[in-house]
């Protein structure tokens, strides 16, 4: 089973794009704080790229704002590519199946 759930805050405003076939998508950048502080007492975060497709984009664009808490359920998708020098770049993104904007507390 390939499922992932993340909770975090919107880091950047998404930009809606289209594939060559005219399918709409956008990348939602989410900062997820770790559950513990580092040795300096600072709570660090990890940043994830969430790809949102088609009809979900309209709902997201209504509610998205930088810093807004969000929950994302989706699946991991490898997006690997070769650089000009032959080096393989391994990148994993999250394909959104459900995005919920949470209230700020």
Secondary structure as UniProt FT lines:
FT   STRAND          4..10
FT   STRAND          17..18
FT   TURN            20..21
FT   STRAND          24..37
FT   TURN            39..40
FT   STRAND          43..53
FT   TURN            54..55
FT   HELIX           56..63
FT   TURN            66..67
FT   STRAND          69..78
FT   STRAND          81..82
FT   TURN            84..85
FT   STRAND          88..89
FT   STRAND          92..101
//
